[in-house]
């Protein structure tokens, strides 16, 4: 049920942006001039757009803290949820649930908005409407989505946006990285125009949540993946503020490419979603564009980079699990007000379109989930795209800095169109594997099995030993990361595949790849995949030698082996043709140990089997 509205509200006309219950004129547009970093940033381009009519005066009864603060501030965690709790209490359309606690003990709250007032995954599914999940603050300083979402929720339950919920449901996480959000200050993001105080980029344990989707180390990420599995959204939006160069676009957004694992979802996003949302943004005075990543920020003429993200990132993860995922990157050099309003317009247009195109969206998702490609690409190479880009940039000059002695860019603030720039994208298929029918994971690798379960991948457990003919990888020449990355020592290795007949013990876990998350399982379990659990270090103990043989024992053993096997003598003689080997006594003894029955048969053997 919708809330009962006053007679005054029903009698007065509604406008696009200003709910009449506010009984206030739209605020006079303001440009942020109070940020401590303004003096060191490129010139700010004055902006006014139709979306400013969405703003309430700070004195209005339901003004958000962002509006009360003159469009320059974003509220703290406590202030955010005091305001949202009051809004939830005012309407049967809203409910609030906790996804779980952060490491520092804060709830990660999610707001549920539906005309039916659903408050459980089952109740939401029963509405038979598509669901959009929007998260803000995965990087807590990049918080535009929180303030935009607060305004939009208000206008849906008290203003003129209620119809957005007629065709779609909204799940809204105002602050994902809640602990980092509270590590707030004026000096957290030097390249960003507001808000005045911003949260921190990484979580309390210094993990970057938008590098954590595949490995799911952070408690916060485990809660989010659990929410995705329980609530089953049809569209996932991750709101960021970008870094890098200056340009005209204020709202940029993208998703994984046609070459990825969800081509039907890509087509829907590219042919249905993008045109609709870009038109909505342009009508409201914004300049939308695709994700902007320059090949060289100091030389725009070199062109743009097209990103096909891996599953450690939200959009790459969404591609792997066939959940259409949009990465919003608002432009950090645009004032906070402009970015928040652009996000509001984009979210409202998203709900409107998803409601209209529910059938086509769900059809695309279903096609991707049950596609089961015979070949899966694990890595991609760079190639120039056929289509160039007319890039709406900002003019600049370069000069030698007296501080660094190097070339530095000075953006002038003057718009400039760079026509037909080359675009380089990682769209050339590199390493591919055949799709196995299933994987088997040895039962002792509990962390691996746990992570697969956190992702929602379906598994069965052998209740008794089972003898099978399978394929297993032998790993060699491991290359470990020279430094820690996201809390882990990454590793890659060369590999060779061997057919084996083996008896799997009870407790071994089987993962069938003919399931909706089968493609994700392949990317997590194939060693050559950059976001495999092996490369993230989950299997690093297999690279440790734990048994040895003393020289005094291996030398007579080698003599016995040579006497018993003349072909081994010929092989050893051939090996001695290598001067380095011949001069290395340790290597010569190890040569025999490796070929002896005493050698550790599990050393550098990947404890995951493929059923071809």
KOLKOLKE-423086 format. One line per 10 residues: number of its first residue (from 1); their letters; for each residue x, y, z of C-alpha. Coordinates in nm, 2 decimals. Layout:
NUM> A> X/Y/Z; ...
END
This chain:
1> XXXXXXXXXX> 0.00/0.00/0.00; 0.12/0.35/-0.07; 0.11/0.60/0.21; -0.20/0.82/0.25; -0.12/1.17/0.11; -0.27/1.49/0.23; -0.56/1.65/0.05; -0.33/1.95/-0.02; -0.08/1.71/-0.19; -0.35/1.56/-0.41
11> XXXXXXXXXX> -0.50/1.89/-0.52; -0.18/2.07/-0.62; 0.00/1.99/-0.95; 0.32/1.79/-0.95; 0.64/1.89/-1.13; 0.92/1.68/-1.25; 1.16/1.77/-0.97; 0.99/1.95/-0.68; 0.73/1.75/-0.48; 0.46/1.99/-0.37
21> XXXXXXXXXX> 0.46/1.87/-0.02; 0.79/2.05/0.02; 0.60/2.38/-0.04; 0.94/2.54/-0.11; 1.09/2.69/-0.43; 1.38/2.51/-0.58; 1.71/2.60/-0.43; 1.92/2.86/-0.61; 2.19/2.66/-0.80; 2.52/2.67/-0.62
31> XXXXXXXXXX> 2.87/2.58/-0.74; 3.11/2.43/-0.49; 3.38/2.68/-0.41; 3.47/2.57/-0.06; 3.67/2.25/-0.11; 4.02/2.26/0.03; 4.16/2.12/-0.30; 3.99/2.37/-0.54; 4.30/2.58/-0.58; 4.51/2.28/-0.70
41> XXXXXXXXXX> 4.26/2.13/-0.93; 4.20/2.22/-1.30; 3.94/2.50/-1.36; 3.59/2.41/-1.27; 3.34/2.44/-1.55; 3.02/2.62/-1.44; 2.72/2.39/-1.49; 2.34/2.44/-1.46; 2.10/2.18/-1.58; 1.73/2.10/-1.57
51> XXXXXXXXXX> 1.80/1.83/-1.30; 1.86/2.11/-1.05; 1.48/2.13/-1.02; 1.51/1.80/-0.83; 1.67/1.98/-0.54; 1.49/2.09/-0.23; 1.57/2.40/-0.04; 1.76/2.32/0.28; 1.47/2.44/0.49; 1.22/2.19/0.33
61> XXXXXXXXXX> 1.08/1.93/0.58; 1.22/1.63/0.39; 1.54/1.79/0.26; 1.83/1.54/0.27; 2.15/1.62/0.46; 2.31/1.68/0.12; 2.05/1.95/0.04; 2.06/2.10/0.39; 2.43/2.13/0.35; 2.41/2.34/0.04
71> XXXXXXXXXX> 2.49/2.04/-0.19; 2.85/2.03/-0.07; 2.82/1.77/0.21; 2.74/1.41/0.25; 2.62/1.28/0.59; 2.80/1.05/0.83; 2.69/0.69/0.87; 2.48/0.77/1.17; 2.33/1.08/1.01; 2.25/0.89/0.70
81> XXXXXXXXXX> 2.05/0.62/0.88; 1.87/0.86/1.12; 1.73/1.03/0.81; 1.66/0.70/0.63; 1.49/0.55/0.94; 1.26/0.84/0.95; 1.18/0.80/0.59; 1.12/0.42/0.63; 0.89/0.49/0.92; 0.68/0.73/0.70
91> XXXXXXXXXX> 0.60/0.47/0.43; 0.48/0.12/0.38; 0.68/0.10/0.06; 1.02/0.08/0.24; 1.19/-0.17/0.46; 1.55/-0.18/0.59; 1.75/-0.50/0.65; 2.11/-0.56/0.75; 2.33/-0.76/0.52; 2.56/-0.83/0.81
101> XXXXXXXXXX> 2.82/-0.66/1.03; 3.15/-0.50/0.91; 3.48/-0.59/1.08; 3.43/-0.28/1.31; 3.08/-0.38/1.40; 2.87/-0.16/1.18; 2.56/-0.29/1.00; 2.57/-0.28/0.62; 2.21/-0.17/0.57; 2.00/-0.23/0.26
111> XXXXXXXXXX> 1.67/-0.05/0.18; 1.40/-0.24/0.00; 1.15/-0.04/-0.20; 0.84/-0.20/-0.36; 0.48/-0.11/-0.40; 0.40/-0.43/-0.22; 0.61/-0.35/0.08; 0.82/-0.66/0.04; 1.07/-0.72/0.32; 1.20/-1.07/0.24
121> XXXXXXXXXX> 1.36/-1.23/-0.07; 1.06/-1.45/-0.10; 0.81/-1.16/-0.08; 1.02/-0.97/-0.34; 1.03/-1.26/-0.58; 0.65/-1.30/-0.54; 0.60/-0.95/-0.69; 0.72/-1.10/-1.02; 0.89/-0.76/-1.10; 1.25/-0.72/-1.20
131> XXXXXXXXXX> 1.47/-0.60/-0.92; 1.75/-0.34/-0.95; 2.03/-0.35/-0.68; 2.22/-0.02/-0.64; 2.52/0.00/-0.42; 2.70/0.32/-0.32; 3.03/0.36/-0.15; 3.22/0.05/-0.24; 3.50/0.31/-0.24; 3.36/0.52/0.05
141> XXXXXXXXXX> 3.50/0.85/-0.07; 3.31/0.80/-0.40; 2.98/0.85/-0.23; 2.75/1.02/-0.50; 2.52/0.72/-0.51; 2.43/0.75/-0.14; 2.30/1.10/-0.16; 2.13/1.05/-0.50; 1.96/0.74/-0.37; 1.83/0.91/-0.06
151> XXXXXXXXXX> 1.67/1.18/-0.27; 1.52/0.93/-0.51; 1.37/0.72/-0.23; 1.22/1.03/-0.08; 1.06/1.13/-0.41; 0.93/0.77/-0.47; 0.75/0.75/-0.13; 0.65/1.11/-0.07; 0.67/1.28/-0.41; 0.61/1.23/-0.78
161> XXXXXXXXXX> 0.83/0.93/-0.85; 0.61/0.65/-0.70; 0.53/0.52/-1.05; 0.89/0.40/-1.08; 0.81/0.12/-0.85; 0.50/0.01/-1.05; 0.72/-0.20/-1.28; 1.04/-0.26/-1.08; 1.17/-0.31/-0.73; 1.47/-0.13/-0.58
171> XXXXXXXXXX> 1.74/-0.27/-0.34; 1.96/0.02/-0.23; 2.28/-0.01/-0.02; 2.36/0.35/0.07; 2.71/0.27/0.21; 2.88/-0.06/0.12; 3.22/0.00/0.28; 3.08/0.13/0.60; 3.41/0.13/0.81; 3.60/0.32/0.54
181> XXXXXXXXXX> 3.31/0.57/0.51; 3.37/0.67/0.87; 3.74/0.72/0.81; 3.63/1.06/0.68; 3.82/1.38/0.62; 3.88/1.68/0.39; 4.20/1.54/0.25; 4.10/1.19/0.14; 4.06/1.24/-0.23; 4.28/1.52/-0.37
191> XXXXXXXXXX> 4.15/1.49/-0.72; 3.78/1.50/-0.64; 3.55/1.81/-0.60; 3.34/1.73/-0.30; 3.18/1.64/-0.08; 3.37/1.85/0.18; 3.45/1.54/0.38; 3.50/1.21/0.21; 3.55/0.85/0.33; 3.85/0.63/0.26
201> XXXXXXXXXX> 3.91/0.42/-0.05; 3.98/0.09/0.11; 3.81/-0.10/0.39; 3.93/-0.10/0.75; 4.18/-0.39/0.68; 4.30/-0.19/0.38; 4.14/-0.43/0.12; 4.00/-0.27/-0.19; 3.65/-0.41/-0.22; 3.64/-0.36/-0.59
211> XXXXXXXXXX> 3.93/-0.60/-0.63; 3.77/-0.86/-0.41; 3.47/-1.01/-0.59; 3.65/-1.32/-0.71; 3.85/-1.40/-0.40; 3.59/-1.27/-0.15; 3.83/-1.22/0.13; 3.66/-0.92/0.29; 3.37/-0.97/0.53; 3.18/-0.69/0.36
221> XXXXXXXXXX> 3.21/-0.87/0.02; 3.10/-1.20/0.16; 2.79/-1.02/0.29; 2.72/-0.86/-0.05; 2.76/-1.19/-0.24; 2.53/-1.35/0.01; 2.27/-1.07/-0.06; 2.30/-1.12/-0.44; 2.24/-1.49/-0.39; 1.94/-1.44/-0.16
231> XXXXXXXXXX> 1.77/-1.15/-0.33; 1.85/-1.24/-0.69; 1.85/-0.90/-0.85; 1.81/-0.86/-1.23; 2.04/-0.56/-1.27; 2.33/-0.45/-1.05; 2.46/-0.09/-1.04; 2.79/0.00/-0.87; 2.84/0.37/-0.83; 3.19/0.52/-0.83
241> XXXXXXXXXX> 3.37/0.85/-0.90; 3.65/0.82/-1.15; 4.02/0.93/-1.13; 4.24/1.05/-1.42; 4.21/1.31/-1.68; 3.98/1.61/-1.74; 3.69/1.59/-1.99; 3.34/1.71/-2.06; 3.14/1.41/-1.95; 3.00/1.42/-1.60
251> XXXXXXXXXX> 2.84/1.07/-1.59; 3.02/0.78/-1.76; 2.92/0.42/-1.73; 2.99/0.09/-1.88; 2.97/-0.29/-1.86; 3.16/-0.59/-1.99; 3.19/-0.64/-2.36; 3.03/-0.85/-2.64; 3.33/-1.08/-2.62; 3.25/-1.17/-2.26
261> XXXXXXXXXX> 3.05/-1.45/-2.10; 2.72/-1.27/-2.11; 2.67/-1.16/-2.47; 2.29/-1.14/-2.46; 2.31/-0.92/-2.15; 2.56/-0.70/-2.33; 2.33/-0.66/-2.63; 2.04/-0.55/-2.40; 2.26/-0.31/-2.21; 2.41/-0.16/-2.53
271> XXXXXXXXXX> 2.10/-0.14/-2.75; 1.82/-0.09/-2.49; 1.98/0.05/-2.17; 2.25/0.29/-2.29; 2.04/0.49/-2.54; 1.75/0.52/-2.30; 1.96/0.64/-2.00; 2.18/0.87/-2.21; 1.87/1.04/-2.35; 1.74/1.09/-2.00
281> XXXXXXXXXX> 2.06/1.24/-1.88; 2.09/1.47/-2.18; 1.74/1.60/-2.13; 1.83/1.70/-1.78; 2.14/1.88/-1.88; 2.41/1.62/-1.83; 2.68/1.49/-2.06; 2.69/1.11/-2.05; 2.96/0.90/-2.20; 3.12/0.55/-2.20
291> XXXXXXXXXX> 3.38/0.47/-1.94; 3.68/0.69/-2.00; 4.03/0.55/-1.96; 4.30/0.72/-2.16; 4.60/0.52/-2.28; 4.82/0.82/-2.18; 4.66/1.10/-1.96; 4.93/1.34/-2.09; 4.87/1.27/-2.46; 4.50/1.23/-2.55
301> XXXXXXXXXX> 4.60/1.17/-2.92; 4.72/0.82/-2.83; 4.36/0.72/-2.78; 4.13/0.55/-2.53; 4.14/0.21/-2.36; 3.83/-0.01/-2.38; 3.80/-0.22/-2.06; 3.69/-0.59/-2.05; 3.71/-0.63/-1.67; 3.80/-0.96/-1.50
311> XXXXXXXXXX> 3.59/-1.10/-1.21; 3.78/-0.92/-0.94; 3.58/-0.61/-1.04; 3.20/-0.57/-1.01; 3.13/-0.55/-1.38; 3.36/-0.84/-1.46; 3.21/-1.04/-1.19; 2.86/-0.96/-1.31; 2.96/-1.08/-1.66; 3.09/-1.41/-1.52
321> XXXXXXXXXX> 2.78/-1.48/-1.32; 2.54/-1.35/-1.58; 2.41/-1.06/-1.37; 2.40/-0.75/-1.59; 2.62/-0.51/-1.40; 2.67/-0.14/-1.47; 2.98/0.05/-1.34; 2.90/0.42/-1.30; 3.21/0.64/-1.29; 3.11/1.00/-1.23
331> XXXXXXXXXX> 3.38/1.26/-1.32; 3.57/1.35/-1.01; 3.64/1.71/-1.14; 3.27/1.80/-1.16; 3.12/1.95/-0.85; 2.95/1.72/-0.61; 2.61/1.86/-0.67; 2.63/1.79/-1.05; 2.75/1.44/-0.99; 2.47/1.36/-0.74
341> XXXXXXXXXX> 2.20/1.49/-0.97; 2.34/1.30/-1.27; 2.33/0.98/-1.06; 1.97/1.05/-0.95; 1.86/1.09/-1.31; 2.04/0.77/-1.41; 1.89/0.56/-1.13; 1.54/0.70/-1.20; 1.57/0.62/-1.57; 1.70/0.28/-1.49
351> XXXXXXXXXX> 1.40/0.19/-1.29; 1.17/0.33/-1.55; 1.34/0.13/-1.83; 1.37/-0.20/-1.64; 1.00/-0.18/-1.56; 0.92/-0.14/-1.93; 1.17/-0.39/-2.06; 1.14/-0.66/-1.79; 1.07/-0.94/-2.03; 1.36/-0.86/-2.27
361> XXXXXXXXXX> 1.60/-0.82/-1.98; 1.51/-1.14/-1.81; 1.52/-1.32/-2.14; 1.88/-1.20/-2.20; 1.99/-1.31/-1.86; 1.83/-1.66/-1.91; 2.01/-1.70/-2.25; 2.34/-1.62/-2.09; 2.29/-1.85/-1.78; 2.21/-2.15/-1.99
371> XXXXXXXXXX> 2.44/-2.09/-2.28; 2.71/-2.34/-2.17; 2.98/-2.24/-2.43; 3.21/-2.53/-2.53; 3.51/-2.30/-2.51; 3.58/-2.04/-2.24; 3.83/-1.76/-2.28; 4.05/-1.71/-1.97; 4.27/-1.43/-2.09; 4.24/-1.15/-2.34
381> XXXXXXXXXX> 4.49/-0.96/-2.55; 4.48/-0.60/-2.67; 4.37/-0.50/-3.02; 4.27/-0.18/-3.19; 3.89/-0.15/-3.23; 3.74/-0.09/-3.58; 3.54/0.20/-3.44; 3.72/0.51/-3.32; 3.58/0.76/-3.06; 3.48/1.12/-3.10
391> XXXXXXXXXX> 3.59/1.22/-2.75; 3.45/1.52/-2.57; 3.76/1.63/-2.40; 3.91/1.94/-2.24; 4.19/2.13/-2.41; 4.53/2.12/-2.23; 4.89/2.22/-2.26; 5.20/2.04/-2.13; 5.50/2.20/-1.97; 5.80/2.09/-1.77
401> XXXXXXXXXX> 5.73/2.11/-1.40; 5.99/2.30/-1.20; 5.90/2.07/-0.91; 5.94/1.73/-1.07; 6.14/1.82/-1.37; 5.90/1.61/-1.58; 5.62/1.69/-1.83; 5.29/1.79/-1.66; 4.95/1.85/-1.80; 4.76/2.18/-1.75
411> XXXXXXXXXX> 4.39/2.15/-1.83; 4.25/2.48/-1.95; 3.88/2.42/-1.88; 3.80/2.48/-2.25; 3.59/2.21/-2.42; 3.75/2.04/-2.72; 3.63/1.76/-2.94; 3.90/1.50/-3.03; 3.77/1.33/-3.34; 3.81/0.96/-3.42
421> XXXXXXXXXX> 4.06/0.88/-3.15; 4.19/0.52/-3.17; 4.04/0.28/-2.92; 4.25/-0.01/-2.78; 4.06/-0.29/-2.60; 4.14/-0.62/-2.45; 3.91/-0.80/-2.68; 4.14/-1.05/-2.85; 4.08/-1.40/-2.71; 4.41/-1.54/-2.58
431> XXXXXXXXXX> 4.41/-1.85/-2.35; 4.10/-2.07/-2.40; 4.00/-2.40/-2.24; 3.74/-2.66/-2.33; 3.45/-2.67/-2.09; 3.47/-2.97/-1.86; 3.15/-3.14/-1.75; 3.26/-3.11/-1.39; 3.54/-3.03/-1.15; 3.64/-3.22/-0.84
441> XXXXXXXXXX> 3.81/-3.05/-0.54; 3.99/-3.25/-0.28; 3.81/-3.22/0.06; 4.11/-3.08/0.25; 4.10/-2.75/0.06; 3.83/-2.61/0.29; 3.90/-2.24/0.21; 3.84/-2.31/-0.16; 3.52/-2.50/-0.10; 3.40/-2.23/0.13
451> XXXXXXXXXX> 3.47/-1.95/-0.13; 3.28/-2.15/-0.40; 2.99/-2.17/-0.16; 3.00/-1.80/-0.08; 2.96/-1.73/-0.45; 2.65/-1.95/-0.46; 2.80/-2.21/-0.69; 2.62/-2.54/-0.66; 2.82/-2.84/-0.53; 2.77/-3.20/-0.43
461> XXXXXXXXXX> 2.98/-3.40/-0.19; 3.09/-3.76/-0.25; 2.96/-3.97/0.04; 3.20/-4.26/-0.05; 3.52/-4.31/-0.24; 3.49/-4.31/-0.62; 3.74/-4.42/-0.89; 3.73/-4.21/-1.20; 3.93/-4.14/-1.51; 4.00/-3.76/-1.50
471> XXXXXXXXXX> 4.24/-3.49/-1.61; 4.48/-3.32/-1.36; 4.73/-3.04/-1.40; 5.10/-3.06/-1.31; 5.23/-2.71/-1.23; 5.59/-2.60/-1.29; 5.80/-2.29/-1.27; 5.58/-2.10/-1.03; 5.62/-1.72/-1.03; 5.52/-1.55/-0.71
481> XXXXXXXXXX> 5.43/-1.18/-0.69; 5.73/-0.97/-0.57; 5.50/-0.79/-0.33; 5.17/-0.83/-0.15; 4.86/-0.75/-0.36; 4.53/-0.71/-0.18; 4.64/-0.91/0.12; 4.77/-1.20/-0.09; 5.08/-1.33/-0.26; 4.97/-1.40/-0.61
491> XXXXXXXXXX> 5.12/-1.68/-0.82; 5.12/-1.81/-1.17; 5.27/-2.12/-1.31; 5.32/-2.32/-1.63; 5.11/-2.63/-1.65; 5.06/-2.96/-1.83; 4.75/-3.17/-1.83; 4.76/-3.54/-1.77; 4.50/-3.81/-1.78; 4.48/-4.00/-1.45
501> XXXXXXXXXX> 4.28/-4.28/-1.30; 4.23/-4.19/-0.93; 4.02/-4.28/-0.64; 3.86/-3.97/-0.49; 3.80/-3.99/-0.12; 3.47/-3.93/0.05; 3.42/-3.56/0.11; 3.55/-3.46/-0.23; 3.34/-3.18/-0.38; 3.20/-3.20/-0.73
511> XXXXXXXXXX> 3.11/-2.89/-0.92; 2.89/-2.94/-1.23; 2.96/-2.67/-1.49; 2.61/-2.70/-1.64; 2.46/-2.46/-1.39; 2.39/-2.09/-1.40; 2.72/-2.01/-1.22; 2.92/-2.27/-1.42; 3.12/-2.01/-1.61; 3.21/-1.84/-1.29
521> XXXXXXXXXX> 3.33/-2.18/-1.15; 3.55/-2.22/-1.45; 3.72/-1.88/-1.41; 3.78/-1.96/-1.04; 3.92/-2.31/-1.09; 4.12/-2.30/-1.41; 4.48/-2.22/-1.30; 4.55/-1.99/-1.61; 4.26/-1.76/-1.53; 4.39/-1.44/-1.38
531> XXXXXXXXXX> 4.13/-1.45/-1.11; 4.15/-1.82/-1.03; 4.17/-1.91/-0.67; 4.51/-2.06/-0.75; 4.65/-1.73/-0.88; 4.50/-1.56/-0.57; 4.71/-1.78/-0.35; 4.45/-2.02/-0.21; 4.67/-2.32/-0.32; 5.01/-2.18/-0.24
541> XXXXXXXXXX> 5.10/-2.47/0.00; 5.13/-2.71/-0.30; 5.44/-2.52/-0.41; 5.62/-2.61/-0.08; 5.85/-2.91/-0.08; 5.82/-3.09/0.25; 6.01/-3.42/0.20; 6.38/-3.45/0.10; 6.64/-3.72/0.06; 6.99/-3.69/0.20
551> XXXXXXXXXX> 7.29/-3.70/-0.04; 7.44/-4.00/0.13; 7.12/-4.19/0.05; 7.04/-4.06/-0.30; 7.39/-4.14/-0.44; 7.38/-4.52/-0.38; 7.01/-4.51/-0.49; 7.11/-4.35/-0.81; 7.36/-4.62/-0.88; 7.10/-4.89/-0.82
561> XXXXXXXXXX> 6.86/-4.71/-1.06; 7.12/-4.68/-1.34; 7.21/-5.05/-1.30; 6.85/-5.16/-1.31; 6.74/-4.94/-1.61; 6.98/-4.90/-1.90; 6.74/-4.65/-2.07; 6.78/-4.43/-1.76; 7.16/-4.44/-1.81; 7.11/-4.32/-2.17
571> XXXXXXXXXX> 6.88/-4.04/-2.05; 7.13/-3.93/-1.78; 7.41/-3.93/-2.03; 7.21/-3.70/-2.25; 7.14/-3.47/-1.96; 7.51/-3.44/-1.89; 7.56/-3.28/-2.23; 7.43/-2.96/-2.06; 7.75/-2.81/-1.90; 7.55/-2.62/-1.63
581> XXXXXXXXXX> 7.38/-2.94/-1.53; 7.70/-3.15/-1.54; 7.87/-2.90/-1.32; 7.59/-2.89/-1.06; 7.62/-3.18/-0.82; 7.30/-3.08/-0.64; 7.10/-3.08/-0.96; 7.24/-3.42/-1.07; 7.13/-3.58/-0.74; 6.79/-3.41/-0.76
591> XXXXXXXXXX> 6.76/-3.55/-1.11; 6.76/-3.90/-0.97; 6.54/-3.82/-0.66; 6.27/-3.69/-0.89; 6.27/-4.01/-1.08; 6.28/-4.23/-0.77; 5.98/-4.39/-0.59; 6.06/-4.17/-0.29; 5.97/-3.85/-0.46; 5.66/-3.66/-0.34
601> XXXXXXXXXX> 5.40/-3.74/-0.61; 5.18/-3.45/-0.50; 5.44/-3.18/-0.52; 5.31/-2.90/-0.75; 5.01/-3.12/-0.86; 4.69/-2.91/-0.87; 4.44/-3.08/-0.63; 4.15/-3.01/-0.86; 4.04/-3.26/-1.13; 3.86/-3.20/-1.46
611> XX> 3.60/-3.45/-1.58; 3.62/-3.40/-1.96
END
